Amino acid sequence: MEYKARVEVSLKPGHSDPEGETTKESLVELGYPVKEVRVGKVYEITLEAPSLDGAEQVVEEICLRLLSNPVKDNYTFQIEGAP
């Protein structure tokens, strides 16, 4: 069966986010009352798996092996069957 996964990867608290800081500074310069910007990544993955549990196992492995660095990143994902 085909599944669609949405994976969100973000920096753990306490890790510097230079891209977020630069974006915040630019927004403040444009006059927006922004206090903080944190930058993350979103991946949309379509995969084949025999079951929802199987898809979850594959996506978990993908996150740990490639999409995130467990030292500095948090990740979450949601999976649904593709139409």
Beta strands, then each sheet from edge to edge (+ up, - down):
strand 1: 2-11
strand 2: 40-48
strand 3: 73-81
sheet 1: 2+ 1- 3+
end
